[in-house]
Amino acid sequence: MPASSPIATVKCPACKKPVPWQPDQPYKPFCSERCRLIDLGEWIMEEKRIPGESAEDFDRETPQNWH
Ligand SMILES: [Zn+2]
C-alpha cells in the first residue's frame, strides 16, 4: 500500500460534511452525535408514520417543522 494514501472520507448523511473515516470516529458515518441523533430521529418518525394505522399512540404534538 502507498504510504501517502489520503484519509478516506465519507459524507455525513445528515449535514453532508466530509467526515474522516477513522477508527476513532465514534459517530461515523456521521460527523457528530448531533447529526446521528437527527438522522435517527427522522428514521423513527418515518416508522411511526404508517398510513391506515390508528394514531392513538401518536398523541404527542409534532415538534416544530424539521424540514
Ligand atoms: Zn453532520
N, CA, C, O and the ligand as a Tripos MOL2 file, in Angstrom:
@<TRIPOS>MOLECULE
protein
  269   267    68     0     0
PROTEIN
NO_CHARGES

@<TRIPOS>ATOM
      1 N           0.8440   -1.2010    0.0000 N.3       1 MET1
      2 CA          0.0000    0.0000    0.0000 C.3       1 MET1
      3 C           0.8700    1.2390    0.0000 C.2       1 MET1
      4 O           1.9190    1.2660    0.6440 O.2       1 MET1
      5 N           0.4480    2.2540   -0.7100 N.am      2 PRO2
      6 CA          1.2300    3.5070   -0.6880 C.3       2 PRO2
      7 C           1.1940    4.1500    0.6920 C.2       2 PRO2
      8 O           0.1580    4.1970    1.3540 O.2       2 PRO2
      9 N           2.3310    4.6310    1.0930 N.am      3 ALA3
     10 CA          2.4260    5.1960    2.4420 C.3       3 ALA3
     11 C           1.6930    6.5220    2.5490 C.2       3 ALA3
     12 O           1.2750    6.9330    3.6320 O.2       3 ALA3
     13 N           1.5440    7.1860    1.4070 N.am      4 SER4
     14 CA          0.9530    8.5230    1.4620 C.3       4 SER4
     15 C          -0.5000    8.5120    0.9940 C.2       4 SER4
     16 O          -0.9570    9.4660    0.3630 O.2       4 SER4
     17 N          -1.2180    7.4520    1.2950 N.am      5 SER5
     18 CA         -2.6150    7.4160    0.8660 C.3       5 SER5
     19 C          -3.4220    8.4220    1.6780 C.2       5 SER5
     20 O          -3.2420    8.5360    2.8900 O.2       5 SER5
     21 N          -4.3000    9.1400    1.0170 N.am      6 PRO6
     22 CA         -5.0990   10.1290    1.7410 C.3       6 PRO6
     23 C          -6.0930    9.4520    2.6790 C.2       6 PRO6
     24 O          -6.4670    8.2960    2.4810 O.2       6 PRO6
     25 N          -6.5010   10.1690    3.6710 N.am      7 ILE7
     26 CA         -7.5000    9.6460    4.5980 C.3       7 ILE7
     27 C          -8.8410    9.5720    3.8860 C.2       7 ILE7
     28 O          -9.2860   10.5420    3.2720 O.2       7 ILE7
     29 N          -9.4630    8.4460    3.9730 N.am      8 ALA8
     30 CA        -10.7710    8.3010    3.3410 C.3       8 ALA8
     31 C         -11.8000    9.1110    4.1110 C.2       8 ALA8
     32 O         -11.7760    9.1960    5.3380 O.2       8 ALA8
     33 N         -12.6910    9.6940    3.3500 N.am      9 THR9
     34 CA        -13.7540   10.4520    4.0000 C.3       9 THR9
     35 C         -15.1010    9.9680    3.4800 C.2       9 THR9
     36 O         -15.2190    9.4690    2.3610 O.2       9 THR9
     37 N         -16.0900   10.1270    4.3090 N.am     10 VAL10
     38 CA        -17.4670    9.8580    3.8940 C.3      10 VAL10
     39 C         -18.2650   11.1250    4.1430 C.2      10 VAL10
     40 O         -17.8560   11.9880    4.9190 O.2      10 VAL10
     41 N         -19.3980   11.2260    3.4830 N.am     11 LYS11
     42 CA        -20.2500   12.3850    3.7150 C.3      11 LYS11
     43 C         -21.2070   12.0790    4.8550 C.2      11 LYS11
     44 O         -21.8480   11.0290    4.8890 O.2      11 LYS11
     45 N         -21.2870   13.0070    5.7760 N.am     12 CYS12
     46 CA        -22.2560   12.8660    6.8450 C.3      12 CYS12
     47 C         -23.6550   12.8130    6.2380 C.2      12 CYS12
     48 O         -24.0330   13.7310    5.5100 O.2      12 CYS12
     49 N         -24.4250   11.7770    6.5130 N.am     13 PRO13
     50 CA        -25.7510   11.6740    5.9030 C.3      13 PRO13
     51 C         -26.6970   12.7850    6.3290 C.2      13 PRO13
     52 O         -27.6780   13.0650    5.6410 O.2      13 PRO13
     53 N         -26.4120   13.4110    7.4430 N.am     14 ALA14
     54 CA        -27.3230   14.4440    7.9320 C.3      14 ALA14
     55 C         -26.9770   15.8170    7.3750 C.2      14 ALA14
     56 O         -27.8590   16.5290    6.8950 O.2      14 ALA14
     57 N         -25.7130   16.1960    7.4320 N.am     15 CYS15
     58 CA        -25.3590   17.5610    7.0260 C.3      15 CYS15
     59 C         -24.4280   17.6010    5.8270 C.2      15 CYS15
     60 O         -24.0530   18.6820    5.3720 O.2      15 CYS15
     61 N         -24.0480   16.4360    5.3060 N.am     16 LYS16
     62 CA        -23.2530   16.3300    4.0710 C.3      16 LYS16
     63 C         -21.8280   16.8460    4.2130 C.2      16 LYS16
     64 O         -21.1440   17.0700    3.2150 O.2      16 LYS16
     65 N         -21.3840   17.0330    5.4390 N.am     17 LYS17
     66 CA        -19.9930   17.4280    5.6120 C.3      17 LYS17
     67 C         -19.1120   16.2070    5.4480 C.2      17 LYS17
     68 O         -19.5180   15.1020    5.8070 O.2      17 LYS17
     69 N         -17.9030   16.3850    4.9090 N.am     18 PRO18
     70 CA        -16.9860   15.2530    4.8270 C.3      18 PRO18
     71 C         -16.5150   14.8350    6.2140 C.2      18 PRO18
     72 O         -16.1200   15.6670    7.0310 O.2      18 PRO18
     73 N         -16.5630   13.5490    6.4580 N.am     19 VAL19
     74 CA        -16.1720   13.0180    7.7570 C.3      19 VAL19
     75 C         -15.0120   12.0620    7.5450 C.2      19 VAL19
     76 O         -15.1270   11.1340    6.7450 O.2      19 VAL19
     77 N         -13.9090   12.2570    8.2320 N.am     20 PRO20
     78 CA        -12.8020   11.3110    8.1010 C.3      20 PRO20
     79 C         -13.2000    9.9310    8.6080 C.2      20 PRO20
     80 O         -13.7190    9.7780    9.7140 O.2      20 PRO20
     81 N         -12.9490    8.9520    7.7860 N.am     21 TRP21
     82 CA        -13.3250    7.5690    8.1270 C.3      21 TRP21
     83 C         -12.1960    6.9720    8.9450 C.2      21 TRP21
     84 O         -11.2850    6.3480    8.4020 O.2      21 TRP21
     85 N         -12.2620    7.1660   10.2430 N.am     22 GLN22
     86 CA        -11.2000    6.7120   11.1220 C.3      22 GLN22
     87 C         -11.7780    5.8460   12.2150 C.2      22 GLN22
     88 O         -12.9370    6.0010   12.6000 O.2      22 GLN22
     89 N         -10.9610    4.9310   12.7130 N.am     23 PRO23
     90 CA        -11.4660    4.0340   13.7630 C.3      23 PRO23
     91 C         -11.8990    4.7760   15.0150 C.2      23 PRO23
     92 O         -12.7520    4.2960   15.7620 O.2      23 PRO23
     93 N         -11.3120    5.9490   15.2460 N.am     24 ASP24
     94 CA        -11.6680    6.6720   16.4740 C.3      24 ASP24
     95 C         -12.7930    7.6650   16.2520 C.2      24 ASP24
     96 O         -13.0610    8.5100   17.1060 O.2      24 ASP24
     97 N         -13.4440    7.5680   15.1190 N.am     25 GLN25
     98 CA        -14.6210    8.4290   14.8730 C.3      25 GLN25
     99 C         -15.8510    7.6830   15.3850 C.2      25 GLN25
    100 O         -16.3590    6.7850   14.7140 O.2      25 GLN25
    101 N         -16.3250    8.0510   16.5610 N.am     26 PRO26
    102 CA        -17.3720    7.2380   17.2020 C.3      26 PRO26
    103 C         -18.7270    7.3720   16.5550 C.2      26 PRO26
    104 O         -19.6000    6.5300   16.7680 O.2      26 PRO26
    105 N         -18.9230    8.4150   15.7650 N.am     27 TYR27
    106 CA        -20.2680    8.6570   15.2400 C.3      27 TYR27
    107 C         -20.3730    8.3650   13.7540 C.2      27 TYR27
    108 O         -21.3810    8.6810   13.1220 O.2      27 TYR27
    109 N         -19.3250    7.7600   13.1940 N.am     28 LYS28
    110 CA        -19.3710    7.5270   11.7620 C.3      28 LYS28
    111 C         -20.5640    6.6530   11.3940 C.2      28 LYS28
    112 O         -20.9200    5.7630   12.1660 O.2      28 LYS28
    113 N         -21.1810    6.8700   10.2660 N.am     29 PRO29
    114 CA        -20.7300    7.7980    9.2220 C.3      29 PRO29
    115 C         -21.1340    9.2450    9.4590 C.2      29 PRO29
    116 O         -21.0390   10.0740    8.5540 O.2      29 PRO29
    117 N         -21.5820    9.5500   10.6630 N.am     30 PHE30
    118 CA        -21.9840   10.9300   10.9300 C.3      30 PHE30
    119 C         -20.7940   11.7170   11.4590 C.2      30 PHE30
    120 O         -19.8170   11.1430   11.9390 O.2      30 PHE30
    121 N         -20.8910   13.0510   11.3630 N.am     31 CYS31
    122 CA        -19.7790   13.8850   11.7920 C.3      31 CYS31
    123 C         -19.8340   14.1190   13.2860 C.2      31 CYS31
    124 O         -18.8180   14.4540   13.8950 O.2      31 CYS31
    125 N         -21.0000   13.9480   13.8900 N.am     32 SER32
    126 CA        -21.1260   14.2630   15.3010 C.3      32 SER32
    127 C         -22.3300   13.5290   15.8730 C.2      32 SER32
    128 O         -23.1650   12.9890   15.1490 O.2      32 SER32
    129 N         -22.3870   13.5310   17.1940 N.am     33 GLU33
    130 CA        -23.5290   12.8790   17.8280 C.3      33 GLU33
    131 C         -24.8280   13.5750   17.4470 C.2      33 GLU33
    132 O         -25.8690   12.9380   17.2880 O.2      33 GLU33
    133 N         -24.7470   14.9010   17.3030 N.am     34 ARG34
    134 CA        -25.9380   15.6640   16.9760 C.3      34 ARG34
    135 C         -26.5360   15.1760   15.6480 C.2      34 ARG34
    136 O         -27.7380   14.9320   15.5500 O.2      34 ARG34
    137 N         -25.6850   15.0400   14.6430 N.am     35 CYS35
    138 CA        -26.1760   14.6060   13.3380 C.3      35 CYS35
    139 C         -26.7010   13.1760   13.4200 C.2      35 CYS35
    140 O         -27.6900   12.8340   12.7720 O.2      35 CYS35
    141 N         -26.0480   12.3630   14.2020 N.am     36 ARG36
    142 CA        -26.5070   10.9860   14.3140 C.3      36 ARG36
    143 C         -27.9040   10.9500   14.9190 C.2      36 ARG36
    144 O         -28.7650   10.1990   14.4620 O.2      36 ARG36
    145 N         -28.1240   11.7560   15.9410 N.am     37 LEU37
    146 CA        -29.4320   11.7700   16.5860 C.3      37 LEU37
    147 C         -30.4910   12.3510   15.6640 C.2      37 LEU37
    148 O         -31.6300   11.8850   15.6550 O.2      37 LEU37
    149 N         -30.1270   13.3570   14.8940 N.am     38 ILE38
    150 CA        -31.0840   13.9300   13.9420 C.3      38 ILE38
    151 C         -31.5440   12.8570   12.9800 C.2      38 ILE38
    152 O         -32.7410   12.6850   12.7490 O.2      38 ILE38
    153 N         -30.5940   12.1420   12.4240 N.am     39 ASP39
    154 CA        -30.9470   11.1290   11.4410 C.3      39 ASP39
    155 C         -31.7630   10.0230   12.0750 C.2      39 ASP39
    156 O         -32.7500    9.5630   11.5010 O.2      39 ASP39
    157 N         -31.3610    9.6020   13.2350 N.am     40 LEU40
    158 CA        -32.0870    8.5500   13.9430 C.3      40 LEU40
    159 C         -33.5110    8.9950   14.2440 C.2      40 LEU40
    160 O         -34.4530    8.2140   14.1060 O.2      40 LEU40
    161 N         -33.6670   10.2400   14.6530 N.am     41 GLY41
    162 CA        -34.9910   10.7620   14.9620 C.3      41 GLY41
    163 C         -35.8860   10.7560   13.7380 C.2      41 GLY41
    164 O         -37.0540   10.3790   13.8220 O.2      41 GLY41
    165 N         -35.3470   11.1720   12.6050 N.am     42 GLU42
    166 CA        -36.1540   11.1860   11.3920 C.3      42 GLU42
    167 C         -36.5580    9.7740   11.0090 C.2      42 GLU42
    168 O         -37.6710    9.5420   10.5370 O.2      42 GLU42
    169 N         -35.6700    8.8560   11.2090 N.am     43 TRP43
    170 CA        -35.9500    7.4670   10.8580 C.3      43 TRP43
    171 C         -37.0910    6.9370   11.7190 C.2      43 TRP43
    172 O         -37.9810    6.2450   11.2260 O.2      43 TRP43
    173 N         -37.0570    7.2650   12.9900 N.am     44 ILE44
    174 CA        -38.1000    6.7880   13.8840 C.3      44 ILE44
    175 C         -39.4330    7.4240   13.5170 C.2      44 ILE44
    176 O         -40.4730    6.7660   13.5710 O.2      44 ILE44
    177 N         -39.4080    8.6980   13.1440 N.am     45 MET45
    178 CA        -40.6430    9.3610   12.7420 C.3      45 MET45
    179 C         -41.2170    8.6820   11.5060 C.2      45 MET45
    180 O         -42.4280    8.4830   11.4160 O.2      45 MET45
    181 N         -40.3700    8.3280   10.5670 N.am     46 GLU46
    182 CA        -40.8510    7.6450    9.3740 C.3      46 GLU46
    183 C         -41.5380    6.3420    9.7640 C.2      46 GLU46
    184 O         -42.5950    6.0040    9.2310 O.2      46 GLU46
    185 N         -40.9390    5.6240   10.6850 N.am     47 GLU47
    186 CA        -41.5050    4.3610   11.1280 C.3      47 GLU47
    187 C         -42.8960    4.5580   11.6920 C.2      47 GLU47
    188 O         -43.7850    3.7330   11.4810 O.2      47 GLU47
    189 N         -43.0830    5.6550   12.4120 N.am     48 LYS48
    190 CA        -44.3640    5.8630   13.0820 C.3      48 LYS48
    191 C         -45.4290    6.3520   12.1260 C.2      48 LYS48
    192 O         -46.6230    6.2260   12.3980 O.2      48 LYS48
    193 N         -45.0030    6.9080   11.0140 N.am     49 ARG49
    194 CA        -45.9670    7.4980   10.0970 C.3      49 ARG49
    195 C         -46.4790    6.4410    9.1330 C.2      49 ARG49
    196 O         -46.1780    6.4860    7.9400 O.2      49 ARG49
    197 N         -47.2460    5.4980    9.6420 N.am     50 ILE50
    198 CA        -47.7680    4.4320    8.8060 C.3      50 ILE50
    199 C         -49.2330    4.7340    8.4780 C.2      50 ILE50
    200 O         -50.0680    4.7580    9.3810 O.2      50 ILE50
    201 N         -49.5500    4.9600    7.2280 N.am     51 PRO51
    202 CA        -50.9290    5.2970    6.8610 C.3      51 PRO51
    203 C         -51.8680    4.1270    7.1080 C.2      51 PRO51
    204 O         -51.5130    2.9660    6.9070 O.2      51 PRO51
    205 N         -53.0670    4.4610    7.5470 N.am     52 GLY52
    206 CA        -54.0570    3.4200    7.7550 C.3      52 GLY52
    207 C         -54.0610    2.8700    9.1650 C.2      52 GLY52
    208 O         -55.0380    2.2540    9.5890 O.2      52 GLY52
    209 N         -52.9770    3.0870    9.8960 N.am     53 GLU53
    210 CA        -52.9280    2.5940   11.2570 C.3      53 GLU53
    211 C         -53.5610    3.6160   12.1980 C.2      53 GLU53
    212 O         -53.6470    4.8030   11.8820 O.2      53 GLU53
    213 N         -53.9920    3.1440   13.3380 N.am     54 SER54
    214 CA        -54.5380    4.0550   14.3320 C.3      54 SER54
    215 C         -53.4430    4.9600   14.8810 C.2      54 SER54
    216 O         -52.3000    4.5390   15.0580 O.2      54 SER54
    217 N         -53.8090    6.2000   15.1450 N.am     55 ALA55
    218 CA        -52.8210    7.1630   15.6130 C.3      55 ALA55
    219 C         -52.9620    7.3890   17.1140 C.2      55 ALA55
    220 O         -52.5910    8.4450   17.6280 O.2      55 ALA55
    221 N         -53.4870    6.4170   17.7950 N.am     56 GLU56
    222 CA        -53.7730    6.6040   19.2110 C.3      56 GLU56
    223 C         -52.5120    6.8160   20.0390 C.2      56 GLU56
    224 O         -52.5060    7.5940   20.9930 O.2      56 GLU56
    225 N         -51.4570    6.1220   19.6670 N.am     57 ASP57
    226 CA        -50.2340    6.2780   20.4440 C.3      57 ASP57
    227 C         -49.3510    7.3750   19.8710 C.2      57 ASP57
    228 O         -48.1640    7.4510   20.1900 O.2      57 ASP57
    229 N         -49.9100    8.2030   19.0470 N.am     58 PHE58
    230 CA        -49.1410    9.3020   18.4590 C.3      58 PHE58
    231 C         -49.7640   10.6010   18.9190 C.2      58 PHE58
    232 O         -50.0390   11.4940   18.1170 O.2      58 PHE58
    233 N         -49.9870   10.6970   20.2330 N.am     59 ASP59
    234 CA        -50.7510   11.8310   20.7420 C.3      59 ASP59
    235 C         -49.8770   13.0090   21.1200 C.2      59 ASP59
    236 O         -50.3860   14.0660   21.4920 O.2      59 ASP59
    237 N         -48.5610   12.8390   21.0280 N.am     60 ARG60
    238 CA        -47.7050   13.9770   21.3260 C.3      60 ARG60
    239 C         -47.7240   14.9600   20.1610 C.2      60 ARG60
    240 O         -47.8590   14.5710   19.0010 O.2      60 ARG60
    241 N         -47.5890   16.2180   20.4880 N.am     61 GLU61
    242 CA        -47.5660   17.2050   19.4210 C.3      61 GLU61
    243 C         -46.2760   17.0750   18.6390 C.2      61 GLU61
    244 O         -45.2060   16.8570   19.2070 O.2      61 GLU61
    245 N         -46.3920   17.2100   17.3360 N.am     62 THR62
    246 CA        -45.2150   17.1480   16.4910 C.3      62 THR62
    247 C         -44.3360   18.3570   16.7890 C.2      62 THR62
    248 O         -44.8170   19.4900   16.8040 O.2      62 THR62
    249 N         -43.0750   18.1220   17.0200 N.am     63 PRO63
    250 CA        -42.1890   19.2770   17.2360 C.3      63 PRO63
    251 C         -42.1170   20.1330   15.9790 C.2      63 PRO63
    252 O         -42.5480   19.7340   14.8970 O.2      63 PRO63
    253 N         -41.5610   21.3100   16.1610 N.am     64 GLN64
    254 CA        -41.5160   22.2500   15.0430 C.3      64 GLN64
    255 C         -40.9600   21.5830   13.7920 C.2      64 GLN64
    256 O         -40.1660   20.6440   13.8480 O.2      64 GLN64
    257 N         -41.4040   22.0980   12.6910 N.am     65 ASN65
    258 CA        -41.0810   21.5010   11.4030 C.3      65 ASN65
    259 C         -39.5730   21.3240   11.2350 C.2      65 ASN65
    260 O         -38.8180   22.2960   11.2430 O.2      65 ASN65
    261 N         -39.1520   20.0830   11.0840 N.am     66 TRP66
    262 CA        -37.7150   19.7820   10.9720 C.3      66 TRP66
    263 C         -37.2240   19.9680    9.5580 C.2      66 TRP66
    264 O         -36.0200   20.0920    9.3310 O.2      66 TRP66
    265 N         -38.1190   19.9900    8.6150 N.am     67 HIS67
    266 CA        -37.6460   20.0850    7.2410 C.3      67 HIS67
    267 C         -37.9840   21.4620    6.6950 C.2      67 HIS67
    268 O         -37.6740   21.7630    5.5430 O.2      67 HIS67
    269 ZN        -23.0870   16.0700   10.1990 Zn       68 ZN68
@<TRIPOS>BOND
     1     1     2 1
     2     2     3 1
     3     3     4 2
     4     3     5 am
     5     5     6 1
     6     6     7 1
     7     7     8 2
     8     7     9 am
     9     9    10 1
    10    10    11 1
    11    11    12 2
    12    11    13 am
    13    13    14 1
    14    14    15 1
    15    15    16 2
    16    15    17 am
    17    17    18 1
    18    18    19 1
    19    19    20 2
    20    19    21 am
    21    21    22 1
    22    22    23 1
    23    23    24 2
    24    23    25 am
    25    25    26 1
    26    26    27 1
    27    27    28 2
    28    27    29 am
    29    29    30 1
    30    30    31 1
    31    31    32 2
    32    31    33 am
    33    33    34 1
    34    34    35 1
    35    35    36 2
    36    35    37 am
    37    37    38 1
    38    38    39 1
    39    39    40 2
    40    39    41 am
    41    41    42 1
    42    42    43 1
    43    43    44 2
    44    43    45 am
    45    45    46 1
    46    46    47 1
    47    47    48 2
    48    47    49 am
    49    49    50 1
    50    50    51 1
    51    51    52 2
    52    51    53 am
    53    53    54 1
    54    54    55 1
    55    55    56 2
    56    55    57 am
    57    57    58 1
    58    58    59 1
    59    59    60 2
    60    59    61 am
    61    61    62 1
    62    62    63 1
    63    63    64 2
    64    63    65 am
    65    65    66 1
    66    66    67 1
    67    67    68 2
    68    67    69 am
    69    69    70 1
    70    70    71 1
    71    71    72 2
    72    71    73 am
    73    73    74 1
    74    74    75 1
    75    75    76 2
    76    75    77 am
    77    77    78 1
    78    78    79 1
    79    79    80 2
    80    79    81 am
    81    81    82 1
    82    82    83 1
    83    83    84 2
    84    83    85 am
    85    85    86 1
    86    86    87 1
    87    87    88 2
    88    87    89 am
    89    89    90 1
    90    90    91 1
    91    91    92 2
    92    91    93 am
    93    93    94 1
    94    94    95 1
    95    95    96 2
    96    95    97 am
    97    97    98 1
    98    98    99 1
    99    99   100 2
   100    99   101 am
   101   101   102 1
   102   102   103 1
   103   103   104 2
   104   103   105 am
   105   105   106 1
   106   106   107 1
   107   107   108 2
   108   107   109 am
   109   109   110 1
   110   110   111 1
   111   111   112 2
   112   111   113 am
   113   113   114 1
   114   114   115 1
   115   115   116 2
   116   115   117 am
   117   117   118 1
   118   118   119 1
   119   119   120 2
   120   119   121 am
   121   121   122 1
   122   122   123 1
   123   123   124 2
   124   123   125 am
   125   125   126 1
   126   126   127 1
   127   127   128 2
   128   127   129 am
   129   129   130 1
   130   130   131 1
   131   131   132 2
   132   131   133 am
   133   133   134 1
   134   134   135 1
   135   135   136 2
   136   135   137 am
   137   137   138 1
   138   138   139 1
   139   139   140 2
   140   139   141 am
   141   141   142 1
   142   142   143 1
   143   143   144 2
   144   143   145 am
   145   145   146 1
   146   146   147 1
   147   147   148 2
   148   147   149 am
   149   149   150 1
   150   150   151 1
   151   151   152 2
   152   151   153 am
   153   153   154 1
   154   154   155 1
   155   155   156 2
   156   155   157 am
   157   157   158 1
   158   158   159 1
   159   159   160 2
   160   159   161 am
   161   161   162 1
   162   162   163 1
   163   163   164 2
   164   163   165 am
   165   165   166 1
   166   166   167 1
   167   167   168 2
   168   167   169 am
   169   169   170 1
   170   170   171 1
   171   171   172 2
   172   171   173 am
   173   173   174 1
   174   174   175 1
   175   175   176 2
   176   175   177 am
   177   177   178 1
   178   178   179 1
   179   179   180 2
   180   179   181 am
   181   181   182 1
   182   182   183 1
   183   183   184 2
   184   183   185 am
   185   185   186 1
   186   186   187 1
   187   187   188 2
   188   187   189 am
   189   189   190 1
   190   190   191 1
   191   191   192 2
   192   191   193 am
   193   193   194 1
   194   194   195 1
   195   195   196 2
   196   195   197 am
   197   197   198 1
   198   198   199 1
   199   199   200 2
   200   199   201 am
   201   201   202 1
   202   202   203 1
   203   203   204 2
   204   203   205 am
   205   205   206 1
   206   206   207 1
   207   207   208 2
   208   207   209 am
   209   209   210 1
   210   210   211 1
   211   211   212 2
   212   211   213 am
   213   213   214 1
   214   214   215 1
   215   215   216 2
   216   215   217 am
   217   217   218 1
   218   218   219 1
   219   219   220 2
   220   219   221 am
   221   221   222 1
   222   222   223 1
   223   223   224 2
   224   223   225 am
   225   225   226 1
   226   226   227 1
   227   227   228 2
   228   227   229 am
   229   229   230 1
   230   230   231 1
   231   231   232 2
   232   231   233 am
   233   233   234 1
   234   234   235 1
   235   235   236 2
   236   235   237 am
   237   237   238 1
   238   238   239 1
   239   239   240 2
   240   239   241 am
   241   241   242 1
   242   242   243 1
   243   243   244 2
   244   243   245 am
   245   245   246 1
   246   246   247 1
   247   247   248 2
   248   247   249 am
   249   249   250 1
   250   250   251 1
   251   251   252 2
   252   251   253 am
   253   253   254 1
   254   254   255 1
   255   255   256 2
   256   255   257 am
   257   257   258 1
   258   258   259 1
   259   259   260 2
   260   259   261 am
   261   261   262 1
   262   262   263 1
   263   263   264 2
   264   263   265 am
   265   265   266 1
   266   266   267 1
   267   267   268 2
@<TRIPOS>SUBSTRUCTURE
     1 MET1         2 RESIDUE 1 A MET
     2 PRO2         6 RESIDUE 1 A PRO
     3 ALA3        10 RESIDUE 1 A ALA
     4 SER4        14 RESIDUE 1 A SER
     5 SER5        18 RESIDUE 1 A SER
     6 PRO6        22 RESIDUE 1 A PRO
     7 ILE7        26 RESIDUE 1 A ILE
     8 ALA8        30 RESIDUE 1 A ALA
     9 THR9        34 RESIDUE 1 A THR
    10 VAL10       38 RESIDUE 1 A VAL
    11 LYS11       42 RESIDUE 1 A LYS
    12 CYS12       46 RESIDUE 1 A CYS
    13 PRO13       50 RESIDUE 1 A PRO
    14 ALA14       54 RESIDUE 1 A ALA
    15 CYS15       58 RESIDUE 1 A CYS
    16 LYS16       62 RESIDUE 1 A LYS
    17 LYS17       66 RESIDUE 1 A LYS
    18 PRO18       70 RESIDUE 1 A PRO
    19 VAL19       74 RESIDUE 1 A VAL
    20 PRO20       78 RESIDUE 1 A PRO
    21 TRP21       82 RESIDUE 1 A TRP
    22 GLN22       86 RESIDUE 1 A GLN
    23 PRO23       90 RESIDUE 1 A PRO
    24 ASP24       94 RESIDUE 1 A ASP
    25 GLN25       98 RESIDUE 1 A GLN
    26 PRO26      102 RESIDUE 1 A PRO
    27 TYR27      106 RESIDUE 1 A TYR
    28 LYS28      110 RESIDUE 1 A LYS
    29 PRO29      114 RESIDUE 1 A PRO
    30 PHE30      118 RESIDUE 1 A PHE
    31 CYS31      122 RESIDUE 1 A CYS
    32 SER32      126 RESIDUE 1 A SER
    33 GLU33      130 RESIDUE 1 A GLU
    34 ARG34      134 RESIDUE 1 A ARG
    35 CYS35      138 RESIDUE 1 A CYS
    36 ARG36      142 RESIDUE 1 A ARG
    37 LEU37      146 RESIDUE 1 A LEU
    38 ILE38      150 RESIDUE 1 A ILE
    39 ASP39      154 RESIDUE 1 A ASP
    40 LEU40      158 RESIDUE 1 A LEU
    41 GLY41      162 RESIDUE 1 A GLY
    42 GLU42      166 RESIDUE 1 A GLU
    43 TRP43      170 RESIDUE 1 A TRP
    44 ILE44      174 RESIDUE 1 A ILE
    45 MET45      178 RESIDUE 1 A MET
    46 GLU46      182 RESIDUE 1 A GLU
    47 GLU47      186 RESIDUE 1 A GLU
    48 LYS48      190 RESIDUE 1 A LYS
    49 ARG49      194 RESIDUE 1 A ARG
    50 ILE50      198 RESIDUE 1 A ILE
    51 PRO51      202 RESIDUE 1 A PRO
    52 GLY52      206 RESIDUE 1 A GLY
    53 GLU53      210 RESIDUE 1 A GLU
    54 SER54      214 RESIDUE 1 A SER
    55 ALA55      218 RESIDUE 1 A ALA
    56 GLU56      222 RESIDUE 1 A GLU
    57 ASP57      226 RESIDUE 1 A ASP
    58 PHE58      230 RESIDUE 1 A PHE
    59 ASP59      234 RESIDUE 1 A ASP
    60 ARG60      238 RESIDUE 1 A ARG
    61 GLU61      242 RESIDUE 1 A GLU
    62 THR62      246 RESIDUE 1 A THR
    63 PRO63      250 RESIDUE 1 A PRO
    64 GLN64      254 RESIDUE 1 A GLN
    65 ASN65      258 RESIDUE 1 A ASN
    66 TRP66      262 RESIDUE 1 A TRP
    67 HIS67      266 RESIDUE 1 A HIS
    68 ZN68       269 GROUP 0 **** ****
